[in-house]
Amino acid sequence: MIELIIFIILILDAIAANLIAWFGSHWWTQLLGSLSRYFPMAKGWAAWYLILVLWIGYLTLVDKKVVFY
């Protein structure tokens, strides 16, 4: 059960990071100001993060047959 909760938190974080990277880069720059040079929102890293979360979720939840209800 704890694996499911951790997976849901990670998948929500990965989806939010991708939405910001692909559609909210101007907002990100305004929010952080000069710090956005040091913490850029990169589309490639956000997509890779989502892929890794999905893969780890598959390995931990589907292979162990955790029920999603």
HELIX and SHEET records of a PDB file:
HELIX    1   1 ILE A    2  PHE A   23  1                                  22    
HELIX    2   2 SER A   25  LEU A   32  1                                   8    
HELIX    3   3 GLY A   33  ARG A   37  5                                   5    
HELIX    4   4 LYS A   43  GLY A   57  1                                  15    
HELIX    5   5 TYR A   58  VAL A   62  3                                   5    
END                                                                             
